[in-house]
Structure formats: structure tokens, C-alpha cells
Amino acid sequence: MMSDWLSNYQYRTELHWWVFALAGAGAMVIALLTVSSQAIKAALTNPTKSLRDE
């Protein structure tokens, strides 16, 4: 569908599957790093300090 739509333009670009796979993999890596860093930070904190603050 995208190839048909882009074929109407004078300047065309090729859509390759690896572009979408690379974008998806990059998003997954960023999400994994974010979640794992927050999980490690939560696991290393002293639970008594957080209970005192609440």
C-alpha cells in the first residue's frame, strides 16, 4: 500500500523491511534499558528509608 502511494511522487524512496525492524529493535532496547535501570534502582534502595518517607 505504501509503495503504491509513494510511486505517484516524482522523487521516490524505497521502503525496506529492515528500516522498520531497526526502529522496533531500537525502541525495545530503549524500553529495556529504562525498565531495567528503574528495577535495579528499586532493588538496591533500602526499604526502610522509603517507608519512613511515606
CHARMM internal coordinates of N, CA and C (Angstrom, degrees):
IC EDIT
DIST 1 N 1 CA 1.4462
DIST 1 CA 1 C 1.5395
ANGL 1 N 1 CA 1 C 110.22
DIST 1 C 2 N 1.3373
ANGL 1 CA 1 C 2 N 116.02
DIHE 1 N 1 CA 1 C 2 N -44.28
DIST 2 N 2 CA 1.4671
ANGL 1 C 2 N 2 CA 119.10
DIHE 1 CA 1 C 2 N 2 CA 179.47
DIST 2 CA 2 C 1.5286
ANGL 2 N 2 CA 2 C 111.16
DIHE 1 C 2 N 2 CA 2 C -66.62
DIST 2 C 3 N 1.3300
ANGL 2 CA 2 C 3 N 117.64
DIHE 2 N 2 CA 2 C 3 N -36.62
DIST 3 N 3 CA 1.4644
ANGL 2 C 3 N 3 CA 120.04
DIHE 2 CA 2 C 3 N 3 CA 179.46
DIST 3 CA 3 C 1.5200
ANGL 3 N 3 CA 3 C 111.10
DIHE 2 C 3 N 3 CA 3 C -64.53
DIST 3 C 4 N 1.3450
ANGL 3 CA 3 C 4 N 116.80
DIHE 3 N 3 CA 3 C 4 N -39.76
DIST 4 N 4 CA 1.4693
ANGL 3 C 4 N 4 CA 119.82
DIHE 3 CA 3 C 4 N 4 CA 177.51
DIST 4 CA 4 C 1.5170
ANGL 4 N 4 CA 4 C 111.32
DIHE 3 C 4 N 4 CA 4 C -64.54
DIST 4 C 5 N 1.3243
ANGL 4 CA 4 C 5 N 116.77
DIHE 4 N 4 CA 4 C 5 N -40.74
DIST 5 N 5 CA 1.4521
ANGL 4 C 5 N 5 CA 120.77
DIHE 4 CA 4 C 5 N 5 CA -179.43
DIST 5 CA 5 C 1.5296
ANGL 5 N 5 CA 5 C 110.78
DIHE 4 C 5 N 5 CA 5 C -67.20
DIST 5 C 6 N 1.3426
ANGL 5 CA 5 C 6 N 116.73
DIHE 5 N 5 CA 5 C 6 N -41.89
DIST 6 N 6 CA 1.4631
ANGL 5 C 6 N 6 CA 119.91
DIHE 5 CA 5 C 6 N 6 CA -178.64
DIST 6 CA 6 C 1.5241
ANGL 6 N 6 CA 6 C 113.06
DIHE 5 C 6 N 6 CA 6 C -75.26
DIST 6 C 7 N 1.3253
ANGL 6 CA 6 C 7 N 118.13
DIHE 6 N 6 CA 6 C 7 N -18.50
DIST 7 N 7 CA 1.4681
ANGL 6 C 7 N 7 CA 119.53
DIHE 6 CA 6 C 7 N 7 CA -178.58
DIST 7 CA 7 C 1.5249
ANGL 7 N 7 CA 7 C 111.86
DIHE 6 C 7 N 7 CA 7 C -70.76
DIST 7 C 8 N 1.3291
ANGL 7 CA 7 C 8 N 118.53
DIHE 7 N 7 CA 7 C 8 N -15.58
DIST 8 N 8 CA 1.4588
ANGL 7 C 8 N 8 CA 121.35
DIHE 7 CA 7 C 8 N 8 CA 179.09
DIST 8 CA 8 C 1.5259
ANGL 8 N 8 CA 8 C 113.01
DIHE 7 C 8 N 8 CA 8 C -77.82
DIST 8 C 9 N 1.3111
ANGL 8 CA 8 C 9 N 117.78
DIHE 8 N 8 CA 8 C 9 N -13.33
DIST 9 N 9 CA 1.4619
ANGL 8 C 9 N 9 CA 121.10
DIHE 8 CA 8 C 9 N 9 CA -178.67
DIST 9 CA 9 C 1.5219
ANGL 9 N 9 CA 9 C 111.02
DIHE 8 C 9 N 9 CA 9 C -89.08
DIST 9 C 10 N 1.3318
ANGL 9 CA 9 C 10 N 115.03
DIHE 9 N 9 CA 9 C 10 N 151.72
DIST 10 N 10 CA 1.4586
ANGL 9 C 10 N 10 CA 119.78
DIHE 9 CA 9 C 10 N 10 CA -179.44
DIST 10 CA 10 C 1.5286
ANGL 10 N 10 CA 10 C 110.67
DIHE 9 C 10 N 10 CA 10 C -70.15
DIST 10 C 11 N 1.3166
ANGL 10 CA 10 C 11 N 117.11
DIHE 10 N 10 CA 10 C 11 N -41.33
DIST 11 N 11 CA 1.4586
ANGL 10 C 11 N 11 CA 121.23
DIHE 10 CA 10 C 11 N 11 CA 178.30
DIST 11 CA 11 C 1.5224
ANGL 11 N 11 CA 11 C 107.56
DIHE 10 C 11 N 11 CA 11 C -100.33
DIST 11 C 12 N 1.3004
ANGL 11 CA 11 C 12 N 116.53
DIHE 11 N 11 CA 11 C 12 N 113.54
DIST 12 N 12 CA 1.4549
ANGL 11 C 12 N 12 CA 121.13
DIHE 11 CA 11 C 12 N 12 CA -174.56
DIST 12 CA 12 C 1.5190
ANGL 12 N 12 CA 12 C 110.79
DIHE 11 C 12 N 12 CA 12 C -106.00
DIST 12 C 13 N 1.3037
ANGL 12 CA 12 C 13 N 113.81
DIHE 12 N 12 CA 12 C 13 N 156.28
DIST 13 N 13 CA 1.4573
ANGL 12 C 13 N 13 CA 120.31
DIHE 12 CA 12 C 13 N 13 CA 173.87
DIST 13 CA 13 C 1.5248
ANGL 13 N 13 CA 13 C 108.22
DIHE 12 C 13 N 13 CA 13 C -130.85
DIST 13 C 14 N 1.2921
ANGL 13 CA 13 C 14 N 115.40
DIHE 13 N 13 CA 13 C 14 N 147.10
DIST 14 N 14 CA 1.4563
ANGL 13 C 14 N 14 CA 120.00
DIHE 13 CA 13 C 14 N 14 CA 179.26
DIST 14 CA 14 C 1.5193
ANGL 14 N 14 CA 14 C 109.41
DIHE 13 C 14 N 14 CA 14 C -87.13
DIST 14 C 15 N 1.3134
ANGL 14 CA 14 C 15 N 116.28
DIHE 14 N 14 CA 14 C 15 N 137.89
DIST 15 N 15 CA 1.4533
ANGL 14 C 15 N 15 CA 121.68
DIHE 14 CA 14 C 15 N 15 CA 175.22
DIST 15 CA 15 C 1.5291
ANGL 15 N 15 CA 15 C 108.46
DIHE 14 C 15 N 15 CA 15 C -102.99
DIST 15 C 16 N 1.3027
ANGL 15 CA 15 C 16 N 115.58
DIHE 15 N 15 CA 15 C 16 N 113.93
DIST 16 N 16 CA 1.4525
ANGL 15 C 16 N 16 CA 120.47
DIHE 15 CA 15 C 16 N 16 CA 179.32
DIST 16 CA 16 C 1.5244
ANGL 16 N 16 CA 16 C 109.51
DIHE 15 C 16 N 16 CA 16 C -104.72
DIST 16 C 17 N 1.3228
ANGL 16 CA 16 C 17 N 116.15
DIHE 16 N 16 CA 16 C 17 N 151.85
DIST 17 N 17 CA 1.4572
ANGL 16 C 17 N 17 CA 120.92
DIHE 16 CA 16 C 17 N 17 CA -177.43
DIST 17 CA 17 C 1.5193
ANGL 17 N 17 CA 17 C 111.21
DIHE 16 C 17 N 17 CA 17 C -67.44
DIST 17 C 18 N 1.3277
ANGL 17 CA 17 C 18 N 117.69
DIHE 17 N 17 CA 17 C 18 N -29.41
DIST 18 N 18 CA 1.4647
ANGL 17 C 18 N 18 CA 119.83
DIHE 17 CA 17 C 18 N 18 CA -174.99
DIST 18 CA 18 C 1.5235
ANGL 18 N 18 CA 18 C 112.14
DIHE 17 C 18 N 18 CA 18 C -70.98
DIST 18 C 19 N 1.3226
ANGL 18 CA 18 C 19 N 117.94
DIHE 18 N 18 CA 18 C 19 N -21.37
DIST 19 N 19 CA 1.4638
ANGL 18 C 19 N 19 CA 120.44
DIHE 18 CA 18 C 19 N 19 CA 176.67
DIST 19 CA 19 C 1.5275
ANGL 19 N 19 CA 19 C 109.87
DIHE 18 C 19 N 19 CA 19 C -65.30
DIST 19 C 20 N 1.3191
ANGL 19 CA 19 C 20 N 115.85
DIHE 19 N 19 CA 19 C 20 N -44.55
DIST 20 N 20 CA 1.4648
ANGL 19 C 20 N 20 CA 120.43
DIHE 19 CA 19 C 20 N 20 CA 179.15
DIST 20 CA 20 C 1.5214
ANGL 20 N 20 CA 20 C 111.04
DIHE 19 C 20 N 20 CA 20 C -70.46
DIST 20 C 21 N 1.3307
ANGL 20 CA 20 C 21 N 117.04
DIHE 20 N 20 CA 20 C 21 N -37.39
DIST 21 N 21 CA 1.4615
ANGL 20 C 21 N 21 CA 120.48
DIHE 20 CA 20 C 21 N 21 CA 177.71
DIST 21 CA 21 C 1.5258
ANGL 21 N 21 CA 21 C 111.01
DIHE 20 C 21 N 21 CA 21 C -65.94
DIST 21 C 22 N 1.3155
ANGL 21 CA 21 C 22 N 116.90
DIHE 21 N 21 CA 21 C 22 N -39.02
DIST 22 N 22 CA 1.4591
ANGL 21 C 22 N 22 CA 121.19
DIHE 21 CA 21 C 22 N 22 CA 178.58
DIST 22 CA 22 C 1.5246
ANGL 22 N 22 CA 22 C 111.47
DIHE 21 C 22 N 22 CA 22 C -66.95
DIST 22 C 23 N 1.3180
ANGL 22 CA 22 C 23 N 117.06
DIHE 22 N 22 CA 22 C 23 N -40.47
DIST 23 N 23 CA 1.4603
ANGL 22 C 23 N 23 CA 120.70
DIHE 22 CA 22 C 23 N 23 CA 177.74
DIST 23 CA 23 C 1.5292
ANGL 23 N 23 CA 23 C 111.09
DIHE 22 C 23 N 23 CA 23 C -65.81
DIST 23 C 24 N 1.3235
ANGL 23 CA 23 C 24 N 117.00
DIHE 23 N 23 CA 23 C 24 N -41.48
DIST 24 N 24 CA 1.4591
ANGL 23 C 24 N 24 CA 120.90
DIHE 23 CA 23 C 24 N 24 CA 177.53
DIST 24 CA 24 C 1.5168
ANGL 24 N 24 CA 24 C 112.21
DIHE 23 C 24 N 24 CA 24 C -65.77
DIST 24 C 25 N 1.3223
ANGL 24 CA 24 C 25 N 116.59
DIHE 24 N 24 CA 24 C 25 N -41.60
DIST 25 N 25 CA 1.4649
ANGL 24 C 25 N 25 CA 120.21
DIHE 24 CA 24 C 25 N 25 CA 178.37
DIST 25 CA 25 C 1.5215
ANGL 25 N 25 CA 25 C 111.12
DIHE 24 C 25 N 25 CA 25 C -66.42
DIST 25 C 26 N 1.3136
ANGL 25 CA 25 C 26 N 117.25
DIHE 25 N 25 CA 25 C 26 N -38.07
DIST 26 N 26 CA 1.4624
ANGL 25 C 26 N 26 CA 120.53
DIHE 25 CA 25 C 26 N 26 CA 177.39
DIST 26 CA 26 C 1.5185
ANGL 26 N 26 CA 26 C 111.73
DIHE 25 C 26 N 26 CA 26 C -64.39
DIST 26 C 27 N 1.3178
ANGL 26 CA 26 C 27 N 116.57
DIHE 26 N 26 CA 26 C 27 N -41.33
DIST 27 N 27 CA 1.4681
ANGL 26 C 27 N 27 CA 120.22
DIHE 26 CA 26 C 27 N 27 CA 177.62
DIST 27 CA 27 C 1.5198
ANGL 27 N 27 CA 27 C 110.91
DIHE 26 C 27 N 27 CA 27 C -65.09
DIST 27 C 28 N 1.3279
ANGL 27 CA 27 C 28 N 117.06
DIHE 27 N 27 CA 27 C 28 N -39.22
DIST 28 N 28 CA 1.4631
ANGL 27 C 28 N 28 CA 120.61
DIHE 27 CA 27 C 28 N 28 CA 178.62
DIST 28 CA 28 C 1.5220
ANGL 28 N 28 CA 28 C 111.58
DIHE 27 C 28 N 28 CA 28 C -66.27
DIST 28 C 29 N 1.3211
ANGL 28 CA 28 C 29 N 117.72
DIHE 28 N 28 CA 28 C 29 N -38.90
DIST 29 N 29 CA 1.4686
ANGL 28 C 29 N 29 CA 121.16
DIHE 28 CA 28 C 29 N 29 CA 178.71
DIST 29 CA 29 C 1.5279
ANGL 29 N 29 CA 29 C 110.31
DIHE 28 C 29 N 29 CA 29 C -65.66
DIST 29 C 30 N 1.3149
ANGL 29 CA 29 C 30 N 116.99
DIHE 29 N 29 CA 29 C 30 N -43.88
DIST 30 N 30 CA 1.4631
ANGL 29 C 30 N 30 CA 120.21
DIHE 29 CA 29 C 30 N 30 CA 178.99
DIST 30 CA 30 C 1.5249
ANGL 30 N 30 CA 30 C 110.49
DIHE 29 C 30 N 30 CA 30 C -63.00
DIST 30 C 31 N 1.3312
ANGL 30 CA 30 C 31 N 116.88
DIHE 30 N 30 CA 30 C 31 N -43.22
DIST 31 N 31 CA 1.4640
ANGL 30 C 31 N 31 CA 120.33
DIHE 30 CA 30 C 31 N 31 CA 179.17
DIST 31 CA 31 C 1.5201
ANGL 31 N 31 CA 31 C 111.06
DIHE 30 C 31 N 31 CA 31 C -65.16
DIST 31 C 32 N 1.3185
ANGL 31 CA 31 C 32 N 117.64
DIHE 31 N 31 CA 31 C 32 N -41.11
DIST 32 N 32 CA 1.4650
ANGL 31 C 32 N 32 CA 121.58
DIHE 31 CA 31 C 32 N 32 CA 179.70
DIST 32 CA 32 C 1.5196
ANGL 32 N 32 CA 32 C 111.23
DIHE 31 C 32 N 32 CA 32 C -64.93
DIST 32 C 33 N 1.3190
ANGL 32 CA 32 C 33 N 117.32
DIHE 32 N 32 CA 32 C 33 N -42.67
DIST 33 N 33 CA 1.4638
ANGL 32 C 33 N 33 CA 120.60
DIHE 32 CA 32 C 33 N 33 CA 178.25
DIST 33 CA 33 C 1.5198
ANGL 33 N 33 CA 33 C 111.56
DIHE 32 C 33 N 33 CA 33 C -64.93
DIST 33 C 34 N 1.3211
ANGL 33 CA 33 C 34 N 117.09
DIHE 33 N 33 CA 33 C 34 N -40.10
DIST 34 N 34 CA 1.4607
ANGL 33 C 34 N 34 CA 120.66
DIHE 33 CA 33 C 34 N 34 CA -179.81
DIST 34 CA 34 C 1.5185
ANGL 34 N 34 CA 34 C 111.30
DIHE 33 C 34 N 34 CA 34 C -66.39
DIST 34 C 35 N 1.3194
ANGL 34 CA 34 C 35 N 116.84
DIHE 34 N 34 CA 34 C 35 N -48.47
DIST 35 N 35 CA 1.4589
ANGL 34 C 35 N 35 CA 120.71
DIHE 34 CA 34 C 35 N 35 CA -177.96
DIST 35 CA 35 C 1.5229
ANGL 35 N 35 CA 35 C 111.03
DIHE 34 C 35 N 35 CA 35 C -66.76
DIST 35 C 36 N 1.3317
ANGL 35 CA 35 C 36 N 117.15
DIHE 35 N 35 CA 35 C 36 N -41.65
DIST 36 N 36 CA 1.4628
ANGL 35 C 36 N 36 CA 119.13
DIHE 35 CA 35 C 36 N 36 CA -178.80
DIST 36 CA 36 C 1.5230
ANGL 36 N 36 CA 36 C 111.63
DIHE 35 C 36 N 36 CA 36 C -68.82
DIST 36 C 37 N 1.3201
ANGL 36 CA 36 C 37 N 118.30
DIHE 36 N 36 CA 36 C 37 N -36.38
DIST 37 N 37 CA 1.4658
ANGL 36 C 37 N 37 CA 118.99
DIHE 36 CA 36 C 37 N 37 CA 178.44
DIST 37 CA 37 C 1.5268
ANGL 37 N 37 CA 37 C 110.84
DIHE 36 C 37 N 37 CA 37 C -67.53
DIST 37 C 38 N 1.3284
ANGL 37 CA 37 C 38 N 117.51
DIHE 37 N 37 CA 37 C 38 N -38.42
DIST 38 N 38 CA 1.4584
ANGL 37 C 38 N 38 CA 120.29
DIHE 37 CA 37 C 38 N 38 CA 177.20
DIST 38 CA 38 C 1.5261
ANGL 38 N 38 CA 38 C 111.31
DIHE 37 C 38 N 38 CA 38 C -68.50
DIST 38 C 39 N 1.3265
ANGL 38 CA 38 C 39 N 118.18
DIHE 38 N 38 CA 38 C 39 N -36.41
DIST 39 N 39 CA 1.4639
ANGL 38 C 39 N 39 CA 121.68
DIHE 38 CA 38 C 39 N 39 CA 178.71
DIST 39 CA 39 C 1.5215
ANGL 39 N 39 CA 39 C 110.88
DIHE 38 C 39 N 39 CA 39 C -68.31
DIST 39 C 40 N 1.3230
ANGL 39 CA 39 C 40 N 117.20
DIHE 39 N 39 CA 39 C 40 N -40.44
DIST 40 N 40 CA 1.4645
ANGL 39 C 40 N 40 CA 120.66
DIHE 39 CA 39 C 40 N 40 CA 178.43
DIST 40 CA 40 C 1.5211
ANGL 40 N 40 CA 40 C 110.18
DIHE 39 C 40 N 40 CA 40 C -66.49
DIST 40 C 41 N 1.3296
ANGL 40 CA 40 C 41 N 116.44
DIHE 40 N 40 CA 40 C 41 N -42.00
DIST 41 N 41 CA 1.4563
ANGL 40 C 41 N 41 CA 120.21
DIHE 40 CA 40 C 41 N 41 CA 178.50
DIST 41 CA 41 C 1.5286
ANGL 41 N 41 CA 41 C 111.03
DIHE 40 C 41 N 41 CA 41 C -62.14
DIST 41 C 42 N 1.3171
ANGL 41 CA 41 C 42 N 117.15
DIHE 41 N 41 CA 41 C 42 N -41.13
DIST 42 N 42 CA 1.4637
ANGL 41 C 42 N 42 CA 120.90
DIHE 41 CA 41 C 42 N 42 CA 179.03
DIST 42 CA 42 C 1.5264
ANGL 42 N 42 CA 42 C 111.39
DIHE 41 C 42 N 42 CA 42 C -69.70
DIST 42 C 43 N 1.3206
ANGL 42 CA 42 C 43 N 117.55
DIHE 42 N 42 CA 42 C 43 N -34.13
DIST 43 N 43 CA 1.4584
ANGL 42 C 43 N 43 CA 120.51
DIHE 42 CA 42 C 43 N 43 CA -179.08
DIST 43 CA 43 C 1.5223
ANGL 43 N 43 CA 43 C 111.60
DIHE 42 C 43 N 43 CA 43 C -73.37
DIST 43 C 44 N 1.3083
ANGL 43 CA 43 C 44 N 117.90
DIHE 43 N 43 CA 43 C 44 N -28.46
DIST 44 N 44 CA 1.4634
ANGL 43 C 44 N 44 CA 121.03
DIHE 43 CA 43 C 44 N 44 CA -176.69
DIST 44 CA 44 C 1.5217
ANGL 44 N 44 CA 44 C 113.90
DIHE 43 C 44 N 44 CA 44 C -89.81
DIST 44 C 45 N 1.3184
ANGL 44 CA 44 C 45 N 117.69
DIHE 44 N 44 CA 44 C 45 N -12.19
DIST 45 N 45 CA 1.4626
ANGL 44 C 45 N 45 CA 119.17
DIHE 44 CA 44 C 45 N 45 CA -179.54
DIST 45 CA 45 C 1.5254
ANGL 45 N 45 CA 45 C 109.95
DIHE 44 C 45 N 45 CA 45 C -77.23
DIST 45 C 46 N 1.3129
ANGL 45 CA 45 C 46 N 114.65
DIHE 45 N 45 CA 45 C 46 N 151.52
DIST 46 N 46 CA 1.4471
ANGL 45 C 46 N 46 CA 121.24
DIHE 45 CA 45 C 46 N 46 CA 178.89
DIST 46 CA 46 C 1.5279
ANGL 46 N 46 CA 46 C 108.28
DIHE 45 C 46 N 46 CA 46 C -78.72
DIST 46 C 47 N 1.3507
ANGL 46 CA 46 C 47 N 118.01
DIHE 46 N 46 CA 46 C 47 N 123.19
DIST 47 N 47 CA 1.4621
ANGL 46 C 47 N 47 CA 119.29
DIHE 46 CA 46 C 47 N 47 CA -175.99
DIST 47 CA 47 C 1.5360
ANGL 47 N 47 CA 47 C 112.54
DIHE 46 C 47 N 47 CA 47 C -66.73
DIST 47 C 48 N 1.3107
ANGL 47 CA 47 C 48 N 118.39
DIHE 47 N 47 CA 47 C 48 N -26.01
DIST 48 N 48 CA 1.4551
ANGL 47 C 48 N 48 CA 118.73
DIHE 47 CA 47 C 48 N 48 CA -179.56
DIST 48 CA 48 C 1.5230
ANGL 48 N 48 CA 48 C 111.69
DIHE 47 C 48 N 48 CA 48 C -69.54
DIST 48 C 49 N 1.3285
ANGL 48 CA 48 C 49 N 116.88
DIHE 48 N 48 CA 48 C 49 N -32.01
DIST 49 N 49 CA 1.4778
ANGL 48 C 49 N 49 CA 119.53
DIHE 48 CA 48 C 49 N 49 CA 178.20
DIST 49 CA 49 C 1.5206
ANGL 49 N 49 CA 49 C 110.97
DIHE 48 C 49 N 49 CA 49 C -67.64
DIST 49 C 50 N 1.3152
ANGL 49 CA 49 C 50 N 116.73
DIHE 49 N 49 CA 49 C 50 N -41.34
DIST 50 N 50 CA 1.4619
ANGL 49 C 50 N 50 CA 118.29
DIHE 49 CA 49 C 50 N 50 CA -179.44
DIST 50 CA 50 C 1.5351
ANGL 50 N 50 CA 50 C 110.94
DIHE 49 C 50 N 50 CA 50 C -71.93
DIST 50 C 51 N 1.3324
ANGL 50 CA 50 C 51 N 118.01
DIHE 50 N 50 CA 50 C 51 N -32.10
DIST 51 N 51 CA 1.4541
ANGL 50 C 51 N 51 CA 119.57
DIHE 50 CA 50 C 51 N 51 CA 177.08
DIST 51 CA 51 C 1.5307
ANGL 51 N 51 CA 51 C 111.49
DIHE 50 C 51 N 51 CA 51 C -70.81
DIST 51 C 52 N 1.3135
ANGL 51 CA 51 C 52 N 117.20
DIHE 51 N 51 CA 51 C 52 N -32.64
DIST 52 N 52 CA 1.4694
ANGL 51 C 52 N 52 CA 120.24
DIHE 51 CA 51 C 52 N 52 CA 177.16
DIST 52 CA 52 C 1.5167
ANGL 52 N 52 CA 52 C 111.34
DIHE 51 C 52 N 52 CA 52 C -66.55
DIST 52 C 53 N 1.3261
ANGL 52 CA 52 C 53 N 116.40
DIHE 52 N 52 CA 52 C 53 N -38.04
DIST 53 N 53 CA 1.4579
ANGL 52 C 53 N 53 CA 120.16
DIHE 52 CA 52 C 53 N 53 CA -178.50
DIST 53 CA 53 C 1.5213
ANGL 53 N 53 CA 53 C 112.39
DIHE 52 C 53 N 53 CA 53 C -69.71
DIST 53 C 54 N 1.2977
ANGL 53 CA 53 C 54 N 117.21
DIHE 53 N 53 CA 53 C 54 N -27.06
DIST 54 N 54 CA 1.4677
ANGL 53 C 54 N 54 CA 119.74
DIHE 53 CA 53 C 54 N 54 CA -179.70
DIST 54 CA 54 C 1.4864
ANGL 54 N 54 CA 54 C 108.03
DIHE 53 C 54 N 54 CA 54 C -86.01
END
COOR INIT
IC SEED 1 N 1 CA 1 C
IC BUILD
